Amino acid sequence: MKSLLQCICVLLIFFAFEFANASGSSKNLGLDLGLGFNSTYGLLGLGGRYFVSENQDINITTAGDVSGFIIGTGSRFYFQSSEGKCFFVFSCKPKYFVGVTAIRANGSTVTIEDDGAKGEYKQSDGYAGQLTVGSYDTFDESFTMGFELGYRAWLKRPDFKFQSGTFLPKHQSDLEKYVEDSIGVGLTLGWIF
């Protein structure tokens, strides 16, 4: 919970600083709500981005994920395409990107139940890198929709230590599957201003 509050404070300071320095109608801030599996937005997450230029952003995300609560910081490099149609119907400004994100999974207590046996495990912190590719489409110059496909590689996998309840080796192996190097997908809806 402490890390979530720290991340929210960083996002608020980030946006307050940008509003104080805003000039004209330049839209270089974005706020996204995302969902996925092993994505930079976890299962459900919130992200903020600052467009350094039209072709690059820096971003921060917070999310609940299968590996616990995660915080990510990264950057995306965009490849501009011409005005076009998204989903073959809607007018939009599509962009395609390659991104890299550093992720920290905060330690937590995990409870797992299987066949009536319930065990509690302490999860340590973990660190991963994620490479993503995807699309980031802008509608009506304000609303965004994104898709990402990525690969997460753990630099330090979280460990799971038995705390209480019933210990089953199957529990340990099931938990460790959640922190394997893996492919992830994510969808986002957002707003740029």
Secondary structure, 3 states (H helix, E strand, C coil): CHHHHHHHHHHHHHHHHHHHCCCCCCCCEEEEEEEEECCCCCCEEEEEEEEEECCEEEEEEEEEECCEEEEEEEEEEEEECCCEEECCCEEEEEEEEEEEEEEEECCEEEEEEECCEEEEEEECCEEEEEEEEEEEEEECCCEEEEEEEEEEEEEECCCEEEEEECCCHHHHHHHHHCCCCEEEEEEEEEEEC
